[in-house]
Amino acid sequence: PDLAACLPGALSRAMVAATSGGARGAGARALWFRGDLRLDDNPALQAAANGASAILPVFVFDPAKFNTPTLAGARKSSARRARFLIESVACLRRRLEARGSGLAVALGRPQEVLPRLCANVDAGIWCQEGFCSEEQAEETKVAASMKGCKLNRVWGGSLYAPGECGCPPNNAPLLFTAFKNKAESRGRIRNPLPAPKQLPPLPELPGGNALKFMPTLEELGYPAKEAVAARADDPRGVMAFEGGEDAALARLQKWMFDDDKLQEYFDIRNGMLGEGYSSKLSPWLALGCISPRRIWQEAQRYEAERVKNKSTYWLVFELTWRDFFIYMARSQGTKIFLQGGVTGDATPWKKSPAALQKWKEGRTGDPLVDANMRELAATGFMSNRGRQNVASYLIFDLGVDWRYGAAHFEEHLLDYDPASNWGNWVAAAGLTGQRVNRFNTRKQLSDYDPQRKYVRHWLEGGGSPFAVASSVPRPCASPSSSTAGVDAEEAAKRRARAERFGVGGIGGSAGKRAASPVGNEQKRHRRRETEDSRGLGA
């Protein structure tokens, strides 16, 4: 059936307006933008433009990727994350127009929209190859729908190209250290491609307003109240994130050079409060508004012009973590999204909707977890340190299916990308066959927020609907790991998780698959220096 007939009101009208008419012109090509919303270092753009007489850049907003349910009450995307995407697409259009081109924007399923919009494109359509199974399935559907017009997939968006990552790209190691060592010793990072100064002209587009159309949050299916809230930035957030390549490049310049933060990155990277403790480039990386190779090259320039030290290496180290998850996804396919993960563990998870909901809302009673979850809900951002702690708490303390946490992050994180998000979560759940790390959130609070500035920032006042000032413990010299206040049901959940993974339960006892007990966390922390699941909030 015609998709427009299946969509209500404004959504249907927007799709019809955006897809009426087709591109005309002999030898015309099309470029389907997805997770590569930039002109700088964009291999798909370079391939499509090279030798083209005319090129039609296209972006398709698929309603299925927004206000639609996924797992355990989560949705594909919050309105806030959708806002960041709209801003990024709008910036891409402006940059294309400045180079003599433009961007046709449509609303609908790509396999239905692209054949209409590109009806007279006869020299092929190009796109960046997807990293994960859902994106690859989408490419297959589009390729089948483009009768007589070949879909050309181009790799881009990683630090190391598949043939230059130091290991078989379809059978990458599941241990980060092994991947990193191979990449650094055998791999090669190519220099980024400069943005084209001029682009081929647009082919003729008779009728329609695809070159001007941009959907609103309401047209993507969000209620008006949520849309209004998403357009405002919470003043408590680490910074205001604006989508687009312009903002990404400005942030890189500010953090690395203007504020000169790179030289101290290793020492400040575990912060949680303020904008300077990390680059905060991950939201732009997730949508391809900036290339990891561009960040790498700028880090090389920083080392040449200012200083080369452990901190300058560590930023590239974090980008290597991102590649690790990209190649994990490429190698493992759908396994990273399944309950049993890569190992296929069939042990059932506890069903605890109430515990999951409290975790989502930041009402667990654990101050570090609650503060981080409220920051995520309000801003779409959470520090890397926070992510590791809240994931560990959901999995090991609450015994909740890890996929429900991953789906919640997918909905809210501005920097959501499937490989990093689901790869981090499946690893946190101990389902990649590697060592399991359980975090003692009380000790983590003492180590990383000793004065409780962060938790007070998010738990006391500030308009939080769940704020309870008394829930924030006062700083103490040695946080207790006792089980006081934990009811029998909660204790049973923790014991079940301990039995399943062989990690310390309430008392810290270890089993066959044990990492060190919670009491030895400081030693584990030193060993984990190269093993923490990172690459998200870098």
LORO-617196 format. One record per residue (C-alpha): residue in one letter; x, y, z; residue number from 1. Coordinates in steps of 0.25 Angstrom, whole numbers, plus 5000, padded with zeros to 4 digits. Last residue first. Example, Ala and Ser with C-alpha at 12.3 -4.5 7.8 and 13.67 -1.06 7.14 Angstrom:
2
> res; x; y; z; n
> s; 5055; 4996; 5029; 2
> a; 5049; 4982; 5031; 1
# end
This chain:
538
> res; x; y; z; n
> a; 5141; 5043; 5100; 538
> g; 5127; 5040; 5105; 537
> l; 5125; 5027; 5097; 536
> g; 5138; 5021; 5094; 535
> r; 5139; 5013; 5107; 534
> s; 5137; 4999; 5113; 533
> d; 5149; 4999; 5123; 532
> e; 5160; 4990; 5119; 531
> t; 5172; 4999; 5117; 530
> e; 5172; 5004; 5131; 529
> r; 5165; 4992; 5136; 528
> r; 5178; 4987; 5143; 527
> r; 5178; 4999; 5152; 526
> h; 5163; 4999; 5155; 525
> r; 5164; 4984; 5158; 524
> k; 5175; 4987; 5169; 523
> q; 5165; 4998; 5174; 522
> e; 5154; 4988; 5174; 521
> n; 5159; 4978; 5183; 520
> g; 5148; 4979; 5193; 519
> v; 5138; 4977; 5181; 518
> p; 5144; 4963; 5179; 517
> s; 5154; 4961; 5168; 516
> a; 5148; 4956; 5155; 515
> a; 5141; 4943; 5157; 514
> r; 5137; 4933; 5146; 513
> k; 5139; 4921; 5156; 512
> g; 5133; 4928; 5168; 511
> a; 5136; 4940; 5176; 510
> s; 5130; 4945; 5190; 509
> g; 5128; 4960; 5191; 508
> g; 5117; 4959; 5203; 507
> i; 5106; 4964; 5194; 506
> g; 5110; 4955; 5182; 505
> g; 5124; 4955; 5177; 504
> v; 5125; 4950; 5163; 503
> g; 5123; 4936; 5157; 502
> f; 5114; 4941; 5146; 501
> r; 5101; 4934; 5149; 500
> e; 5103; 4931; 5164; 499
> a; 5106; 4946; 5166; 498
> r; 5094; 4950; 5158; 497
> a; 5085; 4941; 5166; 496
> r; 5091; 4946; 5179; 495
> r; 5088; 4960; 5175; 494
> k; 5074; 4957; 5172; 493
> a; 5072; 4949; 5185; 492
> a; 5077; 4961; 5193; 491
> e; 5067; 4970; 5186; 490
> e; 5056; 4961; 5190; 489
> a; 5061; 4960; 5204; 488
> d; 5061; 4975; 5206; 487
> v; 5074; 4983; 5205; 486
> g; 5074; 4993; 5216; 485
> a; 5087; 4989; 5222; 484
> t; 5095; 4981; 5211; 483
> s; 5109; 4985; 5215; 482
> s; 5118; 4991; 5205; 481
> s; 5122; 5003; 5214; 480
> p; 5128; 5016; 5209; 479
> s; 5141; 5019; 5215; 478
> a; 5145; 5033; 5218; 477
> c; 5131; 5039; 5218; 476
> p; 5124; 5049; 5209; 475
> r; 5110; 5052; 5213; 474
> p; 5099; 5043; 5207; 473
> v; 5090; 5049; 5197; 472
> s; 5076; 5043; 5198; 471
> s; 5072; 5054; 5208; 470
> a; 5071; 5064; 5196; 469
> v; 5060; 5056; 5190; 468
> a; 5058; 5061; 5175; 467
> f; 5049; 5052; 5167; 466
> p; 5042; 5063; 5159; 465
> s; 5055; 5070; 5157; 464
> g; 5053; 5085; 5157; 463
> g; 5067; 5088; 5161; 462
> g; 5066; 5084; 5175; 461
> e; 5076; 5074; 5181; 460
> l; 5078; 5061; 5173; 459
> w; 5085; 5066; 5161; 458
> h; 5096; 5076; 5166; 457
> r; 5096; 5069; 5179; 456
> v; 5101; 5056; 5172; 455
> y; 5112; 5064; 5165; 454
> k; 5117; 5072; 5176; 453
> r; 5117; 5060; 5186; 452
> q; 5131; 5064; 5191; 451
> p; 5137; 5051; 5188; 450
> d; 5131; 5050; 5174; 449
> y; 5140; 5041; 5167; 448
> d; 5146; 5032; 5178; 447
> s; 5135; 5033; 5188; 446
> l; 5124; 5031; 5178; 445
> q; 5132; 5019; 5172; 444
> k; 5133; 5013; 5185; 443
> r; 5118; 5014; 5187; 442
> t; 5115; 5009; 5173; 441
> n; 5123; 4996; 5175; 440
> f; 5125; 4993; 5160; 439
> r; 5124; 4979; 5154; 438
> n; 5134; 4976; 5143; 437
> v; 5133; 4963; 5136; 436
> r; 5145; 4957; 5129; 435
> q; 5142; 4953; 5114; 434
> g; 5133; 4943; 5108; 433
> t; 5125; 4954; 5101; 432
> l; 5113; 4952; 5110; 431
> g; 5118; 4958; 5122; 430
> a; 5106; 4968; 5124; 429
> a; 5116; 4980; 5122; 428
> a; 5121; 4974; 5109; 427
> v; 5106; 4973; 5104; 426
> w; 5104; 4987; 5109; 425
> n; 5117; 4993; 5102; 424
> g; 5114; 4986; 5089; 423
> w; 5100; 4991; 5089; 422
> n; 5104; 5005; 5091; 421
> s; 5116; 5006; 5083; 420
> a; 5111; 4998; 5071; 419
> p; 5097; 5004; 5071; 418
> d; 5101; 5019; 5071; 417
> y; 5095; 5027; 5082; 416
> d; 5102; 5040; 5084; 415
> l; 5090; 5048; 5088; 414
> l; 5086; 5037; 5098; 413
> h; 5071; 5036; 5101; 412
> e; 5065; 5025; 5093; 411
> e; 5077; 5016; 5091; 410
> f; 5081; 5018; 5105; 409
> h; 5067; 5012; 5109; 408
> a; 5069; 5001; 5099; 407
> a; 5083; 4997; 5105; 406
> g; 5077; 4997; 5119; 405
> y; 5066; 4988; 5114; 404
> r; 5076; 4979; 5107; 403
> w; 5083; 4977; 5120; 402
> d; 5072; 4969; 5126; 401
> v; 5070; 4973; 5140; 400
> g; 5077; 4966; 5152; 399
> l; 5076; 4979; 5161; 398
> d; 5090; 4979; 5167; 397
> f; 5097; 4972; 5155; 396
> i; 5091; 4977; 5143; 395
> l; 5085; 4990; 5146; 394
> y; 5096; 4994; 5155; 393
> s; 5107; 4990; 5145; 392
> a; 5100; 4999; 5135; 391
> v; 5098; 5010; 5144; 390
> n; 5113; 5010; 5148; 389
> q; 5119; 5008; 5134; 388
> r; 5110; 5020; 5128; 387
> g; 5114; 5029; 5140; 386
> r; 5129; 5028; 5137; 385
> n; 5126; 5030; 5122; 384
> s; 5119; 5043; 5126; 383
> m; 5104; 5044; 5123; 382
> f; 5097; 5052; 5112; 381
> g; 5082; 5053; 5107; 380
> t; 5080; 5065; 5115; 379
> a; 5068; 5063; 5125; 378
> a; 5067; 5048; 5125; 377
> l; 5082; 5046; 5124; 376
> e; 5085; 5055; 5136; 375
> r; 5074; 5048; 5144; 374
> m; 5080; 5035; 5141; 373
> n; 5094; 5040; 5146; 372
> a; 5089; 5046; 5159; 371
> d; 5081; 5033; 5162; 370
> v; 5092; 5024; 5159; 369
> l; 5102; 5032; 5168; 368
> p; 5092; 5034; 5179; 367
> d; 5087; 5019; 5180; 366
> g; 5073; 5020; 5185; 365
> t; 5067; 5014; 5172; 364
> r; 5059; 5026; 5168; 363
> g; 5067; 5031; 5156; 362
> e; 5055; 5030; 5147; 361
> k; 5060; 5019; 5138; 360
> w; 5066; 5012; 5150; 359
> k; 5052; 5013; 5157; 358
> q; 5045; 5008; 5145; 357
> l; 5055; 4996; 5144; 356
> a; 5053; 4992; 5158; 355
> a; 5037; 4992; 5156; 354
> p; 5038; 4984; 5143; 353
> s; 5046; 4973; 5150; 352
> k; 5046; 4960; 5142; 351
> k; 5059; 4953; 5146; 350
> w; 5068; 4948; 5134; 349
> p; 5068; 4934; 5129; 348
> t; 5081; 4927; 5126; 347
> a; 5082; 4924; 5111; 346
> d; 5096; 4929; 5110; 345
> g; 5098; 4930; 5095; 344
> t; 5113; 4935; 5097; 343
> v; 5112; 4947; 5087; 342
> g; 5099; 4952; 5094; 341
> g; 5089; 4943; 5101; 340
> q; 5078; 4953; 5101; 339
> l; 5081; 4957; 5086; 338
> f; 5086; 4970; 5081; 337
> i; 5101; 4967; 5081; 336
> k; 5098; 4954; 5074; 335
> t; 5091; 4961; 5062; 334
> g; 5105; 4963; 5054; 333
> q; 5117; 4957; 5062; 332
> s; 5128; 4962; 5053; 331
> r; 5123; 4975; 5048; 330
> a; 5117; 4978; 5062; 329
> m; 5131; 4975; 5068; 328
> y; 5137; 4983; 5057; 327
> i; 5130; 4995; 5061; 326
> f; 5131; 4992; 5075; 325
> f; 5147; 4992; 5074; 324
> d; 5146; 5004; 5065; 323
> r; 5140; 5012; 5077; 322
> w; 5151; 5007; 5086; 321
> t; 5161; 5012; 5076; 320
> l; 5155; 5026; 5077; 319
> e; 5157; 5025; 5092; 318
> f; 5172; 5022; 5090; 317
> v; 5173; 5033; 5080; 316
> l; 5169; 5042; 5092; 315
> w; 5178; 5035; 5101; 314
> y; 5191; 5038; 5092; 313
> t; 5189; 5052; 5095; 312
> s; 5187; 5050; 5110; 311
> k; 5200; 5041; 5111; 310
> n; 5208; 5052; 5105; 309
> k; 5212; 5060; 5093; 308
> v; 5212; 5075; 5094; 307
> r; 5209; 5088; 5087; 306
> e; 5210; 5089; 5072; 305
> a; 5214; 5075; 5067; 304
> e; 5205; 5068; 5078; 303
> y; 5194; 5078; 5075; 302
> r; 5195; 5075; 5060; 301
> q; 5195; 5060; 5063; 300
> a; 5182; 5062; 5071; 299
> e; 5176; 5070; 5059; 298
> q; 5179; 5058; 5050; 297
> w; 5172; 5048; 5060; 296
> i; 5160; 5057; 5061; 295
> r; 5159; 5058; 5046; 294
> r; 5161; 5043; 5045; 293
> p; 5149; 5041; 5055; 292
> s; 5141; 5049; 5045; 291
> i; 5131; 5059; 5050; 290
> c; 5116; 5061; 5047; 289
> g; 5116; 5046; 5046; 288
> l; 5103; 5044; 5054; 287
> a; 5110; 5037; 5066; 286
> l; 5123; 5045; 5064; 285
> w; 5115; 5058; 5067; 284
> p; 5109; 5053; 5080; 283
> s; 5123; 5047; 5084; 282
> l; 5130; 5060; 5083; 281
> k; 5129; 5063; 5097; 280
> s; 5144; 5066; 5098; 279
> s; 5145; 5061; 5112; 278
> y; 5147; 5068; 5126; 277
> g; 5143; 5082; 5120; 276
> e; 5128; 5082; 5120; 275
> g; 5125; 5082; 5135; 274
> l; 5122; 5071; 5145; 273
> m; 5125; 5056; 5143; 272
> g; 5140; 5055; 5142; 271
> n; 5147; 5042; 5138; 270
> r; 5155; 5049; 5127; 269
> i; 5162; 5059; 5136; 268
> d; 5176; 5052; 5137; 267
> f; 5177; 5046; 5124; 266
> y; 5171; 5059; 5117; 265
> e; 5182; 5068; 5123; 264
> q; 5189; 5072; 5110; 263
> l; 5176; 5071; 5102; 262
> k; 5169; 5082; 5110; 261
> d; 5176; 5094; 5103; 260
> d; 5164; 5103; 5104; 259
> d; 5165; 5109; 5091; 258
> f; 5173; 5097; 5085; 257
> m; 5166; 5084; 5088; 256
> w; 5153; 5088; 5095; 255
> k; 5150; 5100; 5086; 254
> q; 5155; 5095; 5073; 253
> l; 5148; 5082; 5074; 252
> r; 5135; 5089; 5079; 251
> a; 5135; 5098; 5067; 250
> l; 5137; 5086; 5057; 249
> a; 5125; 5079; 5063; 248
> a; 5117; 5092; 5063; 247
> d; 5119; 5094; 5048; 246
> e; 5117; 5079; 5045; 245
> g; 5103; 5079; 5051; 244
> g; 5095; 5077; 5064; 243
> e; 5095; 5087; 5075; 242
> f; 5099; 5082; 5089; 241
> a; 5097; 5092; 5101; 240
> m; 5107; 5088; 5111; 239
> v; 5109; 5080; 5124; 238
> g; 5094; 5080; 5127; 237
> r; 5089; 5088; 5139; 236
> p; 5083; 5099; 5130; 235
> d; 5073; 5088; 5123; 234
> d; 5073; 5092; 5108; 233
> a; 5059; 5095; 5102; 232
> r; 5055; 5089; 5089; 231
> a; 5052; 5076; 5095; 230
> a; 5042; 5082; 5105; 229
> v; 5033; 5087; 5093; 228
> a; 5034; 5074; 5086; 227
> e; 5029; 5067; 5098; 226
> k; 5017; 5076; 5100; 225
> a; 5014; 5075; 5085; 224
> p; 5013; 5060; 5085; 223
> y; 5024; 5054; 5076; 222
> g; 5021; 5047; 5063; 221
> l; 5032; 5051; 5054; 220
> e; 5023; 5062; 5049; 219
> e; 5022; 5067; 5063; 218
> l; 5037; 5068; 5064; 217
> t; 5037; 5077; 5051; 216
> p; 5041; 5072; 5038; 215
> m; 5050; 5079; 5028; 214
> f; 5046; 5082; 5014; 213
> k; 5053; 5092; 5005; 212
> l; 5060; 5083; 4995; 211
> a; 5048; 5074; 4996; 210
> n; 5038; 5084; 4992; 209
> g; 5031; 5077; 4981; 208
> g; 5031; 5080; 4966; 207
> p; 5041; 5077; 4955; 206
> l; 5055; 5073; 4961; 205
> e; 5065; 5076; 4951; 204
> p; 5079; 5070; 4954; 203
> l; 5087; 5077; 4965; 202
> p; 5100; 5083; 4961; 201
> p; 5113; 5076; 4963; 200
> l; 5120; 5081; 4976; 199
> q; 5130; 5092; 4980; 198
> k; 5141; 5093; 4991; 197
> p; 5140; 5078; 4994; 196
> a; 5143; 5075; 5008; 195
> p; 5157; 5070; 5011; 194
> l; 5159; 5055; 5012; 193
> p; 5165; 5050; 5025; 192
> n; 5179; 5044; 5026; 191
> r; 5179; 5029; 5026; 190
> i; 5181; 5021; 5039; 189
> r; 5189; 5009; 5037; 188
> g; 5188; 4995; 5045; 187
> r; 5199; 4985; 5048; 186
> s; 5205; 4990; 5061; 185
> e; 5194; 5000; 5066; 184
> a; 5182; 4992; 5061; 183
> k; 5188; 4978; 5065; 182
> n; 5190; 4984; 5079; 181
> k; 5177; 4991; 5080; 180
> f; 5169; 4978; 5076; 179
> a; 5176; 4969; 5086; 178
> t; 5174; 4979; 5097; 177
> f; 5160; 4981; 5093; 176
> l; 5157; 4966; 5095; 175
> l; 5146; 4961; 5085; 174
> p; 5156; 4960; 5074; 173
> a; 5151; 4963; 5060; 172
> n; 5146; 4953; 5051; 171
> n; 5139; 4960; 5040; 170
> p; 5150; 4971; 5040; 169
> p; 5161; 4961; 5040; 168
> c; 5172; 4968; 5048; 167
> g; 5182; 4980; 5047; 166
> c; 5171; 4990; 5044; 165
> e; 5175; 4993; 5030; 164
> g; 5166; 4985; 5021; 163
> p; 5154; 4989; 5029; 162
> a; 5158; 5004; 5029; 161
> y; 5163; 5009; 5043; 160
> l; 5158; 5021; 5050; 159
> s; 5144; 5018; 5046; 158
> g; 5133; 5027; 5039; 157
> g; 5134; 5022; 5024; 156
> w; 5132; 5009; 5016; 155
> v; 5125; 5012; 5003; 154
> r; 5113; 5005; 4998; 153
> n; 5108; 5006; 4984; 152
> l; 5093; 5004; 4981; 151
> k; 5091; 5001; 4966; 150
> c; 5080; 5007; 4958; 149
> g; 5072; 4998; 4949; 148
> k; 5061; 4996; 4959; 147
> m; 5064; 5003; 4972; 146
> s; 5055; 4995; 4982; 145
> a; 5064; 4983; 4983; 144
> a; 5076; 4992; 4987; 143
> v; 5067; 5000; 4997; 142
> k; 5063; 4987; 5004; 141
> t; 5077; 4982; 5005; 140
> e; 5082; 4996; 5010; 139
> e; 5072; 4995; 5021; 138
> a; 5076; 4981; 5025; 137
> q; 5090; 4987; 5026; 136
> e; 5086; 4998; 5035; 135
> e; 5078; 4988; 5044; 134
> s; 5090; 4978; 5044; 133
> c; 5101; 4988; 5049; 132
> f; 5112; 4996; 5043; 131
> g; 5105; 5002; 5031; 130
> e; 5112; 5005; 5018; 129
> q; 5112; 5020; 5014; 128
> c; 5103; 5023; 5003; 127
> w; 5104; 5024; 4987; 126
> i; 5092; 5024; 4977; 125
> g; 5095; 5020; 4963; 124
> a; 5096; 5026; 4949; 123
> d; 5081; 5026; 4945; 122
> v; 5075; 5036; 4955; 121
> n; 5061; 5038; 4948; 120
> a; 5052; 5033; 4959; 119
> c; 5062; 5038; 4970; 118
> l; 5051; 5043; 4979; 117
> r; 5041; 5032; 4976; 116
> p; 5051; 5021; 4977; 115
> l; 5057; 5027; 4990; 114
> v; 5043; 5029; 4997; 113
> e; 5039; 5014; 4997; 112
> q; 5052; 5007; 5001; 111
> p; 5055; 5019; 5010; 110
> r; 5042; 5018; 5018; 109
> g; 5036; 5031; 5020; 108
> l; 5039; 5046; 5021; 107
> a; 5048; 5053; 5011; 106
> v; 5059; 5063; 5010; 105
> a; 5066; 5067; 4997; 104
> l; 5079; 5074; 5000; 103
> g; 5086; 5085; 4992; 102
> s; 5098; 5087; 4983; 101
> g; 5106; 5100; 4979; 100
> r; 5116; 5098; 4990; 99
> a; 5109; 5108; 5000; 98
> e; 5096; 5099; 4998; 97
> l; 5103; 5087; 5003; 96
> r; 5108; 5094; 5015; 95
> r; 5094; 5099; 5018; 94
> r; 5088; 5085; 5015; 93
> l; 5097; 5079; 5025; 92
> c; 5094; 5089; 5036; 91
> a; 5079; 5085; 5034; 90
> v; 5082; 5070; 5035; 89
> s; 5090; 5073; 5048; 88
> e; 5079; 5081; 5054; 87
> i; 5069; 5071; 5051; 86
> l; 5078; 5060; 5057; 85
> f; 5079; 5068; 5070; 84
> r; 5064; 5070; 5071; 83
> a; 5062; 5055; 5069; 82
> r; 5071; 5053; 5081; 81
> r; 5063; 5062; 5089; 80
> a; 5050; 5056; 5084; 79
> s; 5054; 5042; 5089; 78
> s; 5058; 5032; 5080; 77
> k; 5055; 5017; 5077; 76
> r; 5045; 5016; 5089; 75
> a; 5047; 5009; 5102; 74
> g; 5035; 5003; 5110; 73
> a; 5042; 4990; 5112; 72
> l; 5048; 4988; 5098; 71
> t; 5045; 4996; 5085; 70
> p; 5033; 5006; 5084; 69
> t; 5032; 5016; 5073; 68
> n; 5034; 5031; 5074; 67
> f; 5046; 5032; 5065; 66
> k; 5053; 5022; 5056; 65
> a; 5040; 5016; 5050; 64
> p; 5036; 5030; 5045; 63
> d; 5048; 5029; 5035; 62
> f; 5054; 5043; 5032; 61
> v; 5061; 5041; 5018; 60
> f; 5073; 5050; 5014; 59
> v; 5077; 5052; 5000; 58
> p; 5088; 5058; 4992; 57
> l; 5085; 5059; 4977; 56
> i; 5097; 5059; 4968; 55
> a; 5100; 5064; 4954; 54
> s; 5111; 5062; 4944; 53
> a; 5118; 5053; 4953; 52
> g; 5133; 5050; 4951; 51
> n; 5136; 5048; 4966; 50
> a; 5124; 5053; 4973; 49
> a; 5118; 5040; 4977; 48
> a; 5132; 5035; 4982; 47
> q; 5135; 5048; 4989; 46
> l; 5122; 5048; 4996; 45
> a; 5123; 5033; 5000; 44
> p; 5138; 5036; 5005; 43
> n; 5133; 5047; 5015; 42
> d; 5146; 5053; 5021; 41
> d; 5139; 5067; 5022; 40
> l; 5125; 5069; 5016; 39
> r; 5117; 5064; 5028; 38
> l; 5105; 5056; 5032; 37
> d; 5111; 5042; 5031; 36
> g; 5101; 5033; 5038; 35
> r; 5091; 5034; 5027; 34
> f; 5093; 5042; 5014; 33
> w; 5088; 5036; 5001; 32
> l; 5096; 5041; 4990; 31
> a; 5089; 5041; 4976; 30
> r; 5095; 5041; 4962; 29
> a; 5090; 5047; 4949; 28
> g; 5096; 5042; 4936; 27
> a; 5085; 5048; 4928; 26
> g; 5076; 5058; 4936; 25
> r; 5064; 5057; 4944; 24
> a; 5062; 5056; 4959; 23
> g; 5047; 5052; 4962; 22
> g; 5034; 5059; 4966; 21
> s; 5026; 5058; 4979; 20
> t; 5034; 5052; 4990; 19
> a; 5035; 5064; 5000; 18
> a; 5021; 5069; 4998; 17
> v; 5015; 5054; 5000; 16
> m; 5023; 5052; 5012; 15
> a; 5019; 5065; 5019; 14
> r; 5005; 5063; 5016; 13
> s; 5005; 5049; 5022; 12
> l; 5012; 5053; 5035; 11
> a; 5003; 5065; 5036; 10
> g; 4990; 5057; 5037; 9
> p; 4992; 5042; 5039; 8
> l; 5001; 5032; 5031; 7
> c; 4996; 5019; 5024; 6
> a; 4991; 5026; 5012; 5
> a; 5005; 5033; 5010; 4
> l; 5011; 5019; 5010; 3
> d; 5004; 5014; 4998; 2
> p; 5000; 5000; 5000; 1
# end
